[in-house]
């Protein structure tokens, strides 16, 4: 009986003390468990930067090689062709050069009649030359970027993800260096058929007049010097670029980070090439002008390095450098050509970023 009474006493005491123990446990910080929502991590960032491009070089090719635009000596063979020379002309008359003869011809000097029943007309032009590479650094523009964080290390807080960039550069390259070249001379001999050319004869389309053949016997000679090309060659273009690739961002301290990115790139260029130059050859001077435009898609890749400074949790400022390698671009105008080299382009960027 005593043992049963003791058991009932302990049970009654436990029931009476249980509310007090609960209160004490609730007041003990070591015994409390609080569940809080995790702090969200901003993984998106956009940036806008000024972009300066260096080492975009141009080489102007076939300078001086300009077609006559219908005002030259024409092909070496064939008749019924309007042919123009420095010292004369042989053209199609009103009869359509019936029987291979024309009275629509003229010449300037007695020395053009060598006495072998021919009349010789000449056309001199500079031999084509290629300029040395030239650039007009820097080429100004801007770039818009977007990056998305995909992961980070817990210990060192290294971050990685993907980055895309869309940029534009305003390319302007001008070359006004004087150039020296050789002389190419065409000498076309026309059979007179016994005609004695009147001094300084100048025939007309309607005629009539003395008839000579309209098919030349051509001789071409060249000399290594004798021409001077003065004037300017100008190239203007809009270059749009897209790039995409992975990035790795490494913290330097609480404010500064360093990042690397690499990947493929593509460019779209729309350019205009024009020239206006004076060519002096063998005592004669000619004005050469022309223009042409060309659009093209260029392929390549990029590598970039960026140092970023965190102004606050959202805003940052950054400075960076990029290597951009794209395929070459070509455009032609009036027989001349520009070759634009974009395979070793260096880019400097300075801008601001916003994280969200």
C-alpha positions as semicolon CSV with decimal commas, in nm:
position;residue;x (nm);y (nm);z (nm)
1;X;0,000;0,000;0,000
2;X;0,284;0,239;0,077
3;X;0,443;0,178;-0,266
4;X;0,121;0,253;-0,450
5;X;0,074;0,574;-0,256
6;X;0,429;0,686;-0,350
7;X;0,368;0,623;-0,720
8;X;0,050;0,828;-0,713
9;X;0,236;1,112;-0,541
10;X;0,509;1,128;-0,811
11;X;0,255;1,127;-1,094
12;X;0,057;1,406;-0,931
13;X;0,375;1,613;-0,889
14;X;0,470;1,566;-1,257
15;X;0,130;1,690;-1,371
16;X;0,156;1,998;-1,151
17;X;0,514;2,085;-1,261
18;X;0,471;2,031;-1,640
19;X;0,330;2,381;-1,719
20;X;0,616;2,549;-1,534
21;X;0,879;2,347;-1,718
22;X;0,723;2,448;-2,049
23;X;0,738;2,814;-1,958
24;X;1,105;2,790;-1,858
25;X;1,191;2,612;-2,183
26;X;1,014;2,881;-2,382
27;X;1,217;3,152;-2,207
28;X;1,550;2,976;-2,274
29;X;1,708;3,114;-2,602
30;X;1,913;2,799;-2,639
31;X;1,593;2,596;-2,665
32;X;1,413;2,824;-2,918
33;X;1,421;2,737;-3,296
34;X;1,342;3,020;-3,542
35;X;1,282;2,954;-3,917
36;X;1,362;3,252;-4,143
37;X;1,320;3,296;-4,523
38;X;1,655;3,279;-4,713
39;X;1,794;3,609;-4,842
40;X;1,735;3,622;-5,220
41;X;2,048;3,633;-5,441
42;X;2,054;3,874;-5,737
43;X;2,172;3,678;-6,040
44;X;2,111;3,917;-6,331
45;X;2,323;4,212;-6,436
46;X;2,309;4,457;-6,726
47;X;2,581;4,699;-6,830
48;X;2,625;4,993;-7,066
49;X;2,971;5,108;-7,165
50;X;3,166;5,335;-7,395
51;X;3,378;5,124;-7,629
52;X;3,695;5,235;-7,809
53;X;3,832;5,010;-8,084
54;X;4,201;5,000;-8,174
55;X;4,405;4,824;-8,443
56;X;4,133;4,822;-8,709
57;X;4,349;4,872;-9,017
58;X;4,269;4,944;-9,380
59;X;4,472;4,888;-9,692
60;X;4,371;5,052;-10,018
61;X;4,447;4,836;-10,319
62;X;4,471;4,895;-10,694
63;X;4,492;5,271;-10,637
64;X;4,500;5,447;-10,973
65;X;4,339;5,152;-11,152
66;X;4,022;5,326;-11,262
67;X;3,819;5,229;-11,564
68;X;3,756;5,499;-11,816
69;X;3,379;5,473;-11,777
70;X;3,344;5,472;-12,157
71;X;3,620;5,734;-12,200
72;X;3,916;5,501;-12,248
73;X;4,078;5,318;-12,543
74;X;3,850;5,018;-12,497
75;X;3,944;4,654;-12,559
76;X;4,245;4,552;-12,766
77;X;4,040;4,398;-13,044
78;X;3,710;4,461;-13,220
79;X;3,545;4,740;-13,416
80;X;3,237;4,960;-13,385
81;X;3,368;5,090;-13,049
82;X;3,408;5,447;-12,925
83;X;3,776;5,476;-12,831
84;X;3,926;5,779;-12,653
85;X;4,297;5,862;-12,611
86;X;4,517;6,128;-12,458
87;X;4,596;6,258;-12,807
88;X;4,295;6,163;-13,018
89;X;3,989;5,945;-13,072
90;X;3,848;5,680;-13,306
91;X;3,469;5,655;-13,280
92;X;3,158;5,510;-13,441
93;X;3,019;5,739;-13,714
94;X;2,666;5,780;-13,847
95;X;2,709;5,483;-14,084
96;X;2,790;5,248;-13,797
97;X;3,147;5,217;-13,928
98;X;3,041;5,049;-14,250
99;X;3,304;4,808;-14,388
100;X;3,516;4,864;-14,074
101;X;3,591;5,226;-14,165
102;X;3,510;5,553;-13,986
103;X;3,543;5,924;-14,061
104;X;3,475;6,005;-13,691
105;X;3,841;6,027;-13,586
106;X;4,089;6,290;-13,481
107;X;4,446;6,340;-13,361
108;X;4,672;6,618;-13,227
109;X;5,040;6,587;-13,323
110;X;5,237;6,520;-13,639
111;X;5,453;6,275;-13,443
112;X;5,152;6,041;-13,436
113;X;5,201;5,977;-13,810
114;X;5,524;5,773;-13,828
115;X;5,517;5,742;-14,209
116;X;5,427;5,372;-14,235
117;X;5,066;5,430;-14,342
118;X;4,943;5,423;-13,979
119;X;4,814;5,674;-13,728
120;X;4,913;5,602;-13,363
121;X;4,709;5,717;-13,062
122;X;4,819;5,689;-12,700
123;X;4,658;5,645;-12,361
124;X;4,872;5,657;-12,046
125;X;4,758;5,556;-11,699
126;X;4,929;5,490;-11,368
127;X;5,011;5,135;-11,275
128;X;4,801;5,026;-10,979
129;X;4,962;5,046;-10,634
130;X;4,866;4,920;-10,289
131;X;4,901;5,144;-9,986
132;X;5,058;5,047;-9,659
133;X;4,811;4,963;-9,378
134;X;4,661;5,266;-9,205
135;X;4,432;5,319;-8,906
136;X;4,267;5,618;-8,745
137;X;4,251;5,496;-8,384
138;X;4,037;5,497;-8,187
139;X;3,707;5,402;-8,348
140;X;3,433;5,506;-8,104
141;X;3,118;5,318;-8,007
142;X;2,929;5,153;-7,721
143;X;2,831;4,810;-7,590
144;X;2,528;4,674;-7,403
145;X;2,586;4,357;-7,197
146;X;2,374;4,109;-7,001
147;X;2,504;3,838;-6,769
148;X;2,328;3,562;-6,577
149;X;2,488;3,391;-6,277
150;X;2,456;3,012;-6,284
151;X;2,653;2,916;-5,975
152;X;2,905;3,014;-5,708
153;X;3,147;2,848;-5,468
154;X;3,061;2,861;-5,097
155;X;3,414;2,913;-4,962
156;X;3,581;3,159;-5,202
157;X;3,262;3,316;-5,343
158;X;3,378;3,260;-5,703
159;X;3,088;3,305;-5,944
160;X;3,026;3,179;-6,295
161;X;2,759;3,211;-6,559
162;X;2,697;3,327;-6,918
163;X;2,739;3,671;-7,072
164;X;2,612;3,831;-7,393
165;X;2,712;4,162;-7,548
166;X;2,580;4,373;-7,836
167;X;2,805;4,653;-7,959
168;X;2,843;4,919;-8,226
169;X;3,150;5,098;-8,364
170;X;3,162;5,398;-8,596
171;X;3,456;5,329;-8,830
172;X;3,616;5,620;-9,014
173;X;3,947;5,577;-9,196
174;X;4,098;5,834;-9,433
175;X;4,417;5,806;-9,635
176;X;4,552;6,115;-9,814
177;X;4,917;6,012;-9,847
178;X;5,073;6,095;-10,187
179;X;5,158;5,786;-10,388
180;X;5,411;5,722;-10,663
181;X;5,359;5,458;-10,929
182;X;5,468;5,358;-11,275
183;X;5,316;5,433;-11,614
184;X;5,126;5,198;-11,842
185;X;5,100;5,325;-12,199
186;X;4,869;5,190;-12,467
187;X;4,967;5,268;-12,827
188;X;4,695;5,183;-13,082
189;X;4,799;5,200;-13,449
190;X;4,523;5,246;-13,711
191;X;4,575;5,160;-14,078
192;X;4,531;5,471;-14,292
193;X;4,476;5,285;-14,620
194;X;4,673;5,547;-14,811
195;X;4,498;5,846;-14,649
196;X;4,723;6,143;-14,570
197;X;4,591;6,277;-14,237
198;X;4,516;6,650;-14,245
199;X;4,714;6,827;-13,970
200;X;4,517;6,816;-13,643
201;X;4,221;6,652;-13,815
202;X;3,902;6,639;-13,605
203;X;3,621;6,440;-13,766
204;X;3,254;6,451;-13,676
205;X;2,977;6,198;-13,629
206;X;2,782;6,305;-13,939
207;X;3,092;6,342;-14,159
208;X;3,186;6,316;-14,431
209;X;3,564;6,296;-14,416
210;X;3,865;6,074;-14,488
211;X;3,804;5,712;-14,386
212;X;4,045;5,504;-14,177
213;X;4,014;5,162;-14,013
214;X;3,840;5,134;-13,675
215;X;4,029;4,824;-13,550
216;X;4,361;4,898;-13,376
217;X;4,689;4,711;-13,359
218;X;4,780;4,750;-12,991
219;X;5,114;4,774;-12,814
220;X;5,146;4,814;-12,435
221;X;5,455;4,935;-12,252
222;X;5,517;4,996;-11,882
223;X;5,773;5,189;-11,682
224;X;5,839;5,164;-11,306
225;X;5,798;5,537;-11,241
226;X;5,639;5,845;-11,384
227;X;5,301;5,877;-11,210
228;X;5,201;6,071;-10,899
229;X;4,866;6,018;-10,725
230;X;4,738;6,297;-10,501
231;X;4,407;6,304;-10,319
232;X;4,212;6,110;-10,061
233;X;4,061;5,769;-10,009
234;X;3,785;5,750;-9,748
235;X;3,608;5,459;-9,579
236;X;3,310;5,493;-9,342
237;X;3,119;5,204;-9,188
238;X;2,886;5,092;-8,910
239;X;3,009;4,776;-8,738
240;X;2,759;4,585;-8,523
241;X;2,883;4,295;-8,309
242;X;2,726;4,019;-8,103
243;X;2,916;3,796;-7,861
244;X;2,816;3,518;-7,621
245;X;3,006;3,296;-7,383
246;X;3,074;3,181;-7,026
247;X;3,232;3,402;-6,761
248;X;3,415;3,352;-6,431
249;X;3,412;3,626;-6,165
250;X;3,667;3,626;-5,882
251;X;3,643;3,862;-5,580
252;X;3,949;4,072;-5,500
253;X;3,807;4,230;-5,182
254;X;3,470;4,351;-5,053
255;X;3,433;4,599;-5,342
256;X;3,646;4,483;-5,635
257;X;3,603;4,176;-5,855
258;X;3,789;4,047;-6,160
259;X;3,616;3,851;-6,436
260;X;3,711;3,664;-6,752
261;X;3,490;3,562;-7,045
262;X;3,545;3,398;-7,383
263;X;3,332;3,275;-7,671
264;X;3,219;3,314;-8,033
265;X;3,137;3,649;-8,196
266;X;2,969;3,767;-8,514
267;X;2,976;4,106;-8,684
268;X;2,765;4,285;-8,942
269;X;2,926;4,571;-9,132
270;X;2,779;4,819;-9,375
271;X;3,048;5,037;-9,531
272;X;3,106;5,294;-9,805
273;X;3,436;5,339;-9,988
274;X;3,501;5,650;-10,197
275;X;3,799;5,827;-10,351
276;X;3,878;6,161;-10,508
277;X;4,229;6,188;-10,647
278;X;4,437;6,365;-10,910
279;X;4,669;6,148;-11,119
280;X;4,958;6,303;-11,309
281;X;5,114;6,081;-11,576
282;X;5,355;6,179;-11,851
283;X;5,263;6,547;-11,849
284;X;4,888;6,487;-11,837
285;X;4,663;6,512;-11,533
286;X;4,337;6,330;-11,474
287;X;4,079;6,345;-11,197
288;X;3,962;6,009;-11,061
289;X;3,650;5,979;-10,849
290;X;3,436;5,688;-10,745
291;X;3,233;5,533;-10,466
292;X;3,088;5,198;-10,371
293;X;2,918;5,032;-10,074
294;X;2,914;4,676;-9,944
295;X;2,751;4,488;-9,654
296;X;2,887;4,165;-9,511
297;X;2,863;3,925;-9,217
298;X;3,190;3,857;-9,035
299;X;3,267;3,560;-8,808
300;X;3,512;3,514;-8,523
301;X;3,554;3,507;-8,147
302;X;3,638;3,719;-7,842
303;X;3,813;3,715;-7,506
304;X;3,746;3,976;-7,236
305;X;3,875;4,077;-6,893
306;X;3,691;4,318;-6,660
307;X;3,760;4,483;-6,324
308;X;3,441;4,585;-6,145
309;X;3,386;4,815;-5,845
310;X;3,068;4,776;-5,638
311;X;2,924;5,119;-5,562
312;X;2,642;4,958;-5,360
313;X;2,436;4,639;-5,367
314;X;2,287;4,731;-5,706
315;X;2,518;4,963;-5,896
316;X;2,875;4,909;-6,008
317;X;3,136;5,070;-6,233
318;X;3,374;4,872;-6,449
319;X;3,668;4,900;-6,685
320;X;3,769;4,627;-6,925
321;X;3,961;4,512;-7,228
322;X;3,858;4,280;-7,509
323;X;4,022;4,100;-7,795
324;X;3,789;4,069;-8,095
325;X;3,891;3,867;-8,398
326;X;3,668;3,883;-8,708
327;X;3,719;3,789;-9,072
328;X;3,841;4,055;-9,318
329;X;3,607;4,285;-9,509
330;X;3,639;4,401;-9,872
331;X;3,464;4,672;-10,073
332;X;3,526;4,797;-10,427
333;X;3,474;5,125;-10,609
334;X;3,565;5,201;-10,969
335;X;3,830;4,929;-10,995
336;X;3,989;5,018;-10,661
337;X;3,943;4,822;-10,339
338;X;3,965;4,853;-9,964
339;X;4,068;4,563;-9,742
340;X;3,967;4,609;-9,378
341;X;4,147;4,391;-9,125
342;X;3,948;4,312;-8,808
343;X;4,137;4,004;-8,693
344;X;4,340;4,178;-8,421
345;X;4,098;4,434;-8,283
346;X;4,158;4,556;-7,927
347;X;3,864;4,708;-7,740
348;X;3,866;4,929;-7,430
349;X;3,540;4,955;-7,232
350;X;3,432;5,189;-6,952
351;X;3,080;5,175;-6,811
352;X;2,828;5,110;-6,536
353;X;2,631;4,799;-6,439
354;X;2,307;4,728;-6,253
355;X;2,236;4,404;-6,066
356;X;1,885;4,272;-6,012
